[in-house]
Amino acid sequence: MPRNVWILSGIALGVAVGYGVVNPVLPVFAASFGVDEFAAAAVIAAFALMRLVFAPAVGVLAQRFGHRGVLVAGVLVVAASSVGVGLAGSYPELIALRALGGIGSAMFSVAAMTVLLASVDEGHRGRASALYQGGFLVGAVSGPAIGGLLAAISLRAPFFFYAFTLVVAAGIALGLENVAGLEAGRGRSASGGGADPGRSDDQAKPLREVLRDRRYQAALLANLAQGWNTNGARGSLVPLFVAAYLVADASQAALGAGIAMSVAAAVQMAAIWPAGWVVDMFGRRRPMVIGALIAAVAMAALPYSRSLALLAALLAVYALGAALIGTAPAAAVGDAAGPGATNAIAVYSMAGDTGSVIGPLVAGFLAARFSYVAAFTVGAGLWVVSALVSASTRAKAAGSPGAPARQ
């Protein structure tokens, strides 16, 4: 893999350790201000909403300041917002500061994905995505458990730790190479393995053309479902579900949810590299269909958990589906759009953010007004729809290791 892929994976690790620390704590911390499930979920939605709103501007900023500059600045904005969250004295302050963090997150994620997909050819996009996602997962394995331990001391402590890991990630980002060659969506990374500018399939395509591509449409829906469920039904409701039904004490609930999420992240981390190889070897369609169906079954079963052990087991099953969904859609975007297609990547990011905005709100509303069963079932249904759309894409012959993968 090119040097940039390894560096981006290191950045992902730094970001994910901190995010994993605050993930199980944030809904409980929001609830400590005396708000209900809907308002607690809205804190997560505010972050995603600003990612969604700001994503279209990232392409303009990248052309002006370069992808590396945008990436570093974005990570530092999230770090500053995390410090503010740790000092927040009211619910309105909390939600405003999380929204600020969403702007920085949009800058980081779109710039990073553009560099990643531009650094490898079609036959390696699954494995490059797996390596990048693996950086997030290594952090996610340790992060929730650390967050639970810090929460036992103070519900504010995890946010300062998150800021520290983000500063480390920004330092790692300074090592990115040859970013200037990506601004026009062409060229090969200095360390090798980049796209061949002489091949038409490797050129960034106009967004209008990409939007008509069925592969891209399926990837958008898969990312929408991922945002809805990972940040909505799973991310915002699992800690609250643990507090409501499994563990009474708020700090202990955060710890229990953190441990369960760490177990799931460990399973996903173990599965992510084989998933990337499968995506490159056998194409994008089947992994997207199978991954979505696995996630749907696990999501529908989650509200029937009556122990932390069963909850962790179901989250681990969900993680197996997430390993496939975490690699195949991103590779499909690269296939459909070509490297350096910042606008197409921004729209892909916006699809996930749309799910992250609507998902927590709908899930929180359903849990507060109806039941957790209703909230989790809606998320599972969205995964089923994603599987059906992915199944409708055109299948081609499988590729071979190192050769262009097929849809």
C-alpha positions as CSV (number, residue, x, y, z in Angstrom):
1,M,0.0,0.0,0.0
2,P,1.2,3.6,-0.7
3,R,2.6,5.6,2.2
4,N,-0.5,7.9,2.2
5,V,-2.7,4.9,3.0
6,W,-0.6,4.0,6.0
7,I,-0.5,7.5,7.2
8,L,-4.3,7.9,6.8
9,S,-4.7,4.7,8.8
10,G,-2.6,6.2,11.6
11,I,-4.7,9.3,11.6
12,A,-7.9,7.2,11.7
13,L,-6.4,5.4,14.8
14,G,-5.8,8.7,16.6
15,V,-9.3,10.0,15.8
16,A,-11.0,6.7,16.6
17,V,-9.4,6.2,20.0
18,G,-10.8,9.5,21.2
19,Y,-14.2,9.0,19.5
20,G,-14.5,5.6,21.0
21,V,-13.8,7.1,24.4
22,V,-16.7,9.6,24.1
23,N,-19.1,7.4,22.1
24,P,-20.7,5.5,25.0
25,V,-20.5,8.5,27.3
26,L,-22.0,11.2,25.2
27,P,-25.7,10.1,25.4
28,V,-25.4,9.6,29.1
29,F,-23.6,12.9,29.6
30,A,-26.4,14.7,27.6
31,A,-29.1,13.0,29.7
32,S,-27.3,14.3,32.8
33,F,-28.6,17.8,31.9
34,G,-32.2,16.4,32.6
35,V,-33.3,15.8,29.0
36,D,-35.1,12.8,27.5
37,E,-33.9,10.3,24.9
38,F,-34.9,12.5,22.0
39,A,-32.9,15.4,23.2
40,A,-30.0,13.2,24.1
41,A,-30.0,11.7,20.6
42,A,-30.2,15.2,19.2
43,V,-26.7,15.9,20.4
44,I,-25.4,13.2,18.1
45,A,-27.7,14.5,15.3
46,A,-26.3,18.0,15.7
47,F,-22.8,16.8,15.0
48,A,-23.9,14.9,11.9
49,L,-26.1,17.8,10.7
50,M,-23.2,20.2,10.5
51,R,-21.2,17.5,8.7
52,L,-24.0,17.3,6.2
53,V,-24.3,21.1,5.8
54,F,-20.6,21.8,5.5
55,A,-19.5,18.8,3.3
56,P,-20.2,20.6,-0.1
57,A,-17.8,23.3,0.9
58,V,-14.9,20.9,1.4
59,G,-14.1,20.6,-2.3
60,V,-13.7,24.3,-2.6
61,L,-11.5,24.5,0.5
62,A,-9.4,21.6,-0.8
63,Q,-8.8,23.3,-4.1
64,R,-7.7,26.5,-2.3
65,F,-5.7,25.1,0.6
66,G,-5.0,21.5,-0.4
67,H,-6.4,18.3,1.0
68,R,-3.7,18.0,3.7
69,G,-4.4,21.5,5.0
70,V,-8.1,21.0,5.1
71,L,-7.6,17.6,6.9
72,V,-5.3,19.0,9.6
73,A,-7.5,22.0,10.2
74,G,-10.6,19.9,10.4
75,V,-9.1,17.6,13.1
76,L,-8.0,20.6,15.2
77,V,-11.5,22.1,15.0
78,V,-13.0,18.9,16.4
79,A,-10.3,18.9,19.1
80,A,-11.3,22.5,20.1
81,S,-15.0,21.6,20.2
82,S,-14.3,18.5,22.4
83,V,-12.5,20.7,25.0
84,G,-15.6,23.0,24.9
85,V,-17.9,20.0,25.4
86,G,-15.9,19.0,28.5
87,L,-16.5,22.5,29.9
88,A,-20.1,22.8,28.9
89,G,-22.4,24.1,31.6
90,S,-25.8,23.6,30.0
91,Y,-27.5,21.5,27.3
92,P,-27.6,24.4,24.7
93,E,-23.8,24.8,25.1
94,L,-23.3,21.1,24.7
95,I,-25.3,20.9,21.5
96,A,-23.7,24.0,20.0
97,L,-20.2,22.8,20.6
98,R,-21.0,19.4,19.2
99,A,-22.3,21.1,16.1
100,L,-19.0,23.0,15.8
101,G,-17.2,19.7,15.9
102,G,-19.3,18.5,13.0
103,I,-17.8,21.2,10.7
104,G,-14.3,20.0,11.5
105,S,-15.3,16.3,11.0
106,A,-16.7,17.1,7.5
107,M,-13.4,18.7,6.6
108,F,-11.4,15.7,7.8
109,S,-13.5,12.9,6.5
110,V,-14.0,14.1,2.9
111,A,-10.4,15.2,2.5
112,A,-9.1,11.9,3.9
113,M,-11.4,9.7,1.7
114,T,-10.4,11.7,-1.4
115,V,-6.7,11.1,-0.7
116,L,-7.3,7.4,0.1
117,L,-9.2,6.5,-3.0
118,A,-6.8,8.5,-5.2
119,S,-3.8,6.6,-3.8
120,V,-4.8,3.1,-5.1
121,D,-6.1,1.5,-8.2
122,E,-9.4,-0.3,-8.6
123,G,-8.0,-3.7,-7.6
124,H,-6.8,-2.5,-4.2
125,R,-9.6,-0.2,-3.1
126,G,-11.3,-2.8,-0.9
127,R,-8.1,-3.5,0.9
128,A,-7.1,0.2,1.2
129,S,-10.6,0.9,2.6
130,A,-10.1,-2.0,5.0
131,L,-6.8,-0.8,6.2
132,Y,-8.2,2.7,6.7
133,Q,-11.3,1.4,8.5
134,G,-8.9,-0.9,10.5
135,G,-7.3,2.2,12.0
136,F,-10.7,3.4,13.2
137,L,-11.4,-0.1,14.6
138,V,-8.2,-0.5,16.5
139,G,-9.1,2.8,18.3
140,A,-12.7,1.7,18.7
141,V,-11.7,-1.5,20.5
142,S,-9.8,0.3,23.2
143,G,-11.7,3.6,23.2
144,P,-15.1,2.6,24.7
145,A,-13.6,0.7,27.6
146,I,-11.2,3.6,28.3
147,G,-14.2,6.0,28.1
148,G,-16.2,3.9,30.5
149,L,-13.3,3.9,33.0
150,L,-12.9,7.7,32.6
151,A,-16.6,8.2,33.0
152,A,-16.4,6.4,36.4
153,I,-14.2,9.3,37.5
154,S,-16.1,12.0,35.7
155,L,-18.5,12.2,32.7
156,R,-16.5,15.1,31.4
157,A,-13.0,13.5,31.5
158,P,-13.4,11.5,28.2
159,F,-13.9,14.7,26.2
160,F,-10.5,16.1,27.2
161,F,-8.9,12.8,26.3
162,Y,-10.6,12.9,22.9
163,A,-9.1,16.4,22.3
164,F,-5.6,15.0,23.1
165,T,-5.9,12.1,20.6
166,L,-7.1,14.5,17.9
167,V,-4.0,16.7,18.3
168,V,-1.9,13.6,17.9
169,A,-3.8,12.7,14.7
170,A,-3.3,16.2,13.3
171,G,0.5,15.8,13.9
172,I,0.4,12.5,12.0
173,A,-1.5,14.2,9.1
174,L,1.5,16.5,8.5
175,G,3.3,13.5,7.0
176,L,1.0,13.1,4.0
177,E,2.8,13.2,0.7
178,N,2.0,14.4,-2.8
179,V,-1.4,15.8,-1.9
180,A,-0.9,18.6,-4.4
181,G,-1.1,16.1,-7.2
182,L,-4.6,15.1,-6.1
183,E,-6.1,18.6,-6.4
184,A,-6.8,18.1,-10.1
185,G,-8.0,14.5,-9.5
186,R,-5.1,12.9,-11.3
187,G,-1.6,11.6,-10.9
188,R,0.2,8.9,-8.9
189,S,1.2,9.1,-5.3
190,A,4.9,9.6,-4.8
191,S,5.2,6.2,-3.1
192,G,3.6,4.3,-5.9
193,G,0.3,2.4,-6.3
194,G,-1.8,5.4,-7.4
195,A,-4.1,5.7,-10.3
196,D,-2.8,5.7,-13.9
197,P,-3.8,9.0,-15.5
198,G,-3.8,7.4,-18.9
199,R,-6.7,5.1,-18.1
200,S,-10.2,6.6,-18.5
201,D,-11.6,4.5,-15.7
202,D,-9.2,6.1,-13.3
203,Q,-10.2,9.7,-14.0
204,A,-12.6,11.6,-11.8
205,K,-16.0,11.8,-13.6
206,P,-18.6,14.6,-13.5
207,L,-20.9,14.3,-10.5
208,R,-24.0,14.2,-12.8
209,E,-22.6,11.1,-14.5
210,V,-21.7,9.5,-11.3
211,L,-25.1,10.0,-9.8
212,R,-26.6,7.9,-12.6
213,D,-24.4,5.0,-11.8
214,R,-26.3,2.2,-10.0
215,R,-23.2,1.2,-8.1
216,Y,-22.9,4.7,-6.7
217,Q,-26.6,4.8,-5.8
218,A,-26.3,1.5,-3.9
219,A,-23.3,2.9,-2.1
220,L,-25.2,6.0,-1.1
221,L,-28.0,4.0,0.4
222,A,-25.7,1.7,2.2
223,N,-23.9,4.7,3.7
224,L,-27.3,6.2,4.6
225,A,-28.2,3.0,6.5
226,Q,-24.8,2.9,8.1
227,G,-25.2,6.5,9.5
228,W,-28.8,5.8,10.6
229,N,-28.0,2.7,12.5
230,T,-24.4,3.1,13.7
231,N,-24.9,6.7,15.0
232,G,-28.7,6.4,15.5
233,A,-30.3,3.2,16.7
234,R,-27.0,1.6,17.8
235,G,-24.8,4.6,18.7
236,S,-27.3,6.7,20.6
237,L,-29.7,4.2,22.0
238,V,-27.5,1.2,23.1
239,P,-26.1,3.2,26.1
240,L,-29.6,4.4,27.0
241,F,-31.0,0.9,26.6
242,V,-28.3,-0.4,28.9
243,A,-29.2,2.3,31.5
244,A,-32.9,1.7,31.2
245,Y,-33.0,-2.1,31.3
246,L,-29.7,-3.6,32.2
247,V,-27.7,-1.4,34.6
248,A,-29.3,1.3,36.8
249,D,-26.2,3.5,37.7
250,A,-25.4,6.0,34.9
251,S,-21.6,5.6,35.1
252,Q,-21.8,1.8,35.3
253,A,-24.2,1.8,32.3
254,A,-21.7,3.8,30.3
255,L,-19.0,1.3,31.3
256,G,-21.2,-1.7,30.4
257,A,-22.1,-0.2,27.0
258,G,-18.5,0.7,26.4
259,I,-17.3,-2.9,27.0
260,A,-20.0,-4.3,24.8
261,M,-19.1,-1.9,22.0
262,S,-15.4,-2.8,22.5
263,V,-16.2,-6.5,22.0
264,A,-18.1,-5.7,18.8
265,A,-15.3,-3.4,17.6
266,A,-12.7,-6.2,18.2
267,V,-14.8,-8.6,16.1
268,Q,-15.1,-6.0,13.3
269,M,-11.4,-5.3,13.5
270,A,-10.7,-9.1,13.0
271,A,-13.0,-9.3,10.1
272,I,-12.2,-6.0,8.3
273,W,-9.0,-7.1,6.4
274,P,-10.6,-10.4,5.1
275,A,-13.6,-8.3,4.1
276,G,-11.4,-6.0,2.1
277,W,-9.8,-9.0,0.4
278,V,-13.3,-10.4,-0.4
279,V,-14.4,-7.1,-1.8
280,D,-11.4,-6.9,-4.2
281,M,-11.5,-10.6,-5.1
282,F,-15.3,-11.1,-5.6
283,G,-16.6,-7.7,-6.3
284,R,-18.8,-5.1,-4.4
285,R,-22.3,-6.4,-4.8
286,R,-22.4,-9.6,-2.8
287,P,-20.5,-8.2,0.2
288,M,-22.9,-5.2,0.3
289,V,-26.0,-7.5,0.2
290,I,-24.7,-10.0,2.7
291,G,-23.4,-7.4,5.1
292,A,-26.6,-5.4,5.1
293,L,-28.7,-8.6,5.8
294,I,-26.4,-9.6,8.7
295,A,-26.7,-6.1,10.2
296,A,-30.5,-6.2,9.8
297,V,-30.9,-9.4,11.7
298,A,-28.7,-8.3,14.5
299,M,-30.3,-4.8,14.7
300,A,-33.8,-6.3,14.9
301,A,-32.7,-8.6,17.8
302,L,-30.9,-6.0,19.9
303,P,-33.9,-4.8,22.0
304,Y,-34.6,-8.3,23.2
305,S,-31.3,-8.5,25.0
306,R,-31.7,-9.0,28.7
307,S,-28.1,-9.3,29.7
308,L,-24.9,-7.4,28.8
309,A,-23.5,-10.7,27.5
310,L,-26.3,-11.2,25.0
311,L,-26.1,-7.5,24.0
312,A,-22.4,-7.9,23.3
313,A,-23.0,-11.0,21.2
314,L,-25.6,-9.3,19.0
315,L,-23.4,-6.3,18.6
316,A,-20.6,-8.7,17.5
317,V,-22.9,-10.2,14.9
318,Y,-23.7,-6.7,13.7
319,A,-20.0,-6.0,13.5
320,L,-19.5,-8.8,11.0
321,G,-22.0,-7.2,8.6
322,A,-20.4,-3.8,9.3
323,A,-17.0,-5.1,8.2
324,L,-18.4,-5.8,4.8
325,I,-20.4,-2.5,4.6
326,G,-17.4,-0.6,5.8
327,T,-15.3,-1.6,2.8
328,A,-17.5,-2.4,-0.2
329,P,-19.5,0.8,-0.6
330,A,-16.4,3.0,-0.4
331,A,-14.7,0.9,-3.0
332,A,-17.8,1.1,-5.2
333,V,-17.6,4.9,-4.9
334,G,-14.1,4.8,-6.2
335,D,-15.1,2.6,-9.1
336,A,-18.0,4.8,-10.1
337,A,-16.4,8.2,-9.6
338,G,-12.7,7.7,-10.2
339,P,-9.9,9.1,-7.9
340,G,-9.8,12.7,-6.9
341,A,-13.6,13.1,-7.2
342,T,-14.0,15.2,-4.1
343,N,-17.5,16.3,-4.9
344,A,-18.7,12.7,-5.4
345,I,-17.0,11.7,-2.1
346,A,-18.7,14.7,-0.4
347,V,-22.1,13.5,-1.6
348,Y,-21.3,10.0,-0.3
349,S,-20.3,11.5,3.0
350,M,-23.5,13.5,3.1
351,A,-25.6,10.3,2.6
352,G,-24.1,8.9,5.7
353,D,-24.5,12.2,7.6
354,T,-28.2,12.4,6.5
355,G,-28.7,9.0,8.2
356,S,-26.7,10.3,11.2
357,V,-29.0,13.3,11.5
358,I,-32.3,11.7,11.0
359,G,-31.5,8.3,12.5
360,P,-30.8,9.5,16.1
361,L,-33.9,11.7,16.1
362,V,-36.2,9.1,14.7
363,A,-34.8,6.4,16.9
364,G,-34.9,8.6,20.0
365,F,-38.5,9.6,19.2
366,L,-39.6,6.0,18.7
367,A,-37.9,4.9,21.9
368,A,-39.4,7.7,24.0
369,R,-42.9,7.6,22.6
370,F,-43.3,3.9,21.7
371,S,-40.5,1.4,22.5
372,Y,-36.9,0.4,21.9
373,V,-38.3,-2.5,19.7
374,A,-39.8,0.0,17.3
375,A,-36.6,2.1,17.1
376,F,-34.4,-0.9,16.4
377,T,-36.8,-2.5,13.9
378,V,-37.0,0.7,11.8
379,G,-33.2,0.6,11.5
380,A,-33.2,-3.1,10.6
381,G,-35.8,-2.3,7.8
382,L,-33.5,0.3,6.3
383,W,-30.7,-2.3,6.1
384,V,-33.1,-4.7,4.2
385,V,-33.9,-1.9,1.7
386,S,-30.1,-1.3,1.2
387,A,-29.6,-5.0,0.5
388,L,-32.4,-5.1,-2.1
389,V,-30.9,-2.0,-3.9
390,S,-27.4,-3.5,-3.8
391,A,-28.7,-6.8,-5.2
392,S,-30.1,-4.9,-8.2
393,T,-26.7,-3.7,-9.3
394,R,-25.1,-5.5,-12.3
395,A,-22.9,-8.4,-11.4
396,K,-19.7,-9.1,-13.4
397,A,-17.0,-11.7,-13.3
398,A,-14.8,-11.8,-10.2
399,G,-11.4,-10.2,-10.4
400,S,-8.2,-11.6,-9.0
401,P,-5.8,-10.3,-6.3
402,G,-4.1,-7.2,-7.5
403,A,-6.3,-6.9,-10.5
404,P,-9.3,-4.6,-10.9
405,A,-12.2,-5.8,-8.9
406,R,-15.7,-6.2,-10.3
407,Q,-19.1,-5.0,-9.2
